Amino acid sequence: MKNWDERDEKGVCPSDQDWEDVQKVSAKLKIKCHQVNFVKEYWNDVFTQLLDGYEKGITPNPDILCNREIKFKAFFNKAMNLGADYIATGIFQNLYK
């Protein structure tokens, strides 16, 4: 699940390595994996609300919005449309080398 476009000025994206790691772990476990892009949804449903909250003088919690709007709504619905029996979220950092 990609929620932010992290490409730097040289075109490098740290999440590209994360995706490679996911593919390695999935292959090792013999399970399917899919990459889904929610950059637009995150911007519209989470980040703009965060900025709006700052402008109003409050300190919003983007993690709550992300969980509600992205992880447990957009991501869950996409997984169900793909016919998933299970979903997993999180970072597989240094799990498989």
C-alpha positions in Angstrom: 0.0 0.0 0.0 1.6 3.2 -1.1 0.2 6.4 0.5 2.8 9.0 -0.3 5.0 9.8 -3.3 8.5 9.9 -1.8 10.5 10.4 -5.0 13.4 12.8 -4.4 14.9 15.1 -6.9 17.0 12.3 -8.3 13.9 10.0 -8.9 14.8 7.7 -6.1 11.9 6.4 -3.9 12.7 4.6 -0.6 9.4 2.7 -0.9 10.8 0.9 -4.0 13.1 -1.1 -1.7 10.2 -1.8 0.6 8.2 -3.3 -2.3 11.2 -5.5 -3.3 11.3 -6.7 0.3 7.6 -7.5 0.3 8.0 -9.5 -2.9 10.8 -11.5 -1.5 8.9 -12.3 1.7 5.8 -13.2 -0.2 7.8 -15.5 -2.5 9.4 -17.1 0.5 6.0 -17.6 2.1 4.4 -18.7 -1.2 1.6 -16.1 -1.0 0.4 -13.5 -3.5 1.1 -9.9 -2.9 -0.3 -6.8 -4.7 0.8 -3.3 -4.7 -1.9 -0.6 -4.5 -1.5 3.1 -4.8 -3.6 5.3 -2.5 -1.5 8.5 -2.9 -4.5 10.4 -4.3 -6.9 9.2 -1.6 -4.3 9.9 1.2 -3.8 13.5 -0.1 -7.6 14.1 -0.4 -8.9 12.3 2.7 -6.0 12.6 5.2 -3.4 15.2 4.3 -5.7 18.1 3.3 -7.7 17.5 6.6 -4.4 17.7 8.5 -3.5 21.0 6.9 -7.1 22.3 7.5 -6.7 21.4 11.2 -3.4 23.2 11.5 -5.0 26.3 9.9 -7.8 26.1 12.5 -5.2 26.0 15.3 -5.8 22.3 16.3 -3.4 19.4 16.2 -5.1 16.7 14.2 -3.9 13.1 14.3 -3.3 11.9 10.7 -2.8 8.3 11.9 -6.4 8.1 12.9 -7.6 9.5 9.6 -5.3 7.2 7.7 -6.5 4.1 9.5 -10.1 5.1 9.0 -10.0 6.4 5.5 -7.1 4.4 3.9 -6.3 1.2 5.8 -9.7 0.1 6.9 -11.7 1.6 4.0 -9.9 2.0 0.7 -7.3 -0.7 1.3 -9.8 -3.1 2.8 -12.3 -2.6 0.0 -9.5 -3.1 -2.6 -8.4 -6.3 -1.0 -11.9 -7.6 -0.9 -12.3 -6.8 -4.6 -9.2 -8.8 -5.3 -10.7 -11.7 -3.5 -8.4 -11.7 -0.6 -9.0 -14.0 2.4 -6.5 -12.0 4.6 -4.7 -8.7 4.6 -1.5 -7.6 6.2 -0.2 -4.1 6.8 3.1 -2.9 8.2 6.8 -2.8 7.3 8.8 -5.9 6.6 12.1 -4.0 7.2 15.1 -6.4 7.4 12.9 -9.4 7.6 14.4 -11.1 4.6 17.9 -10.5 3.3 
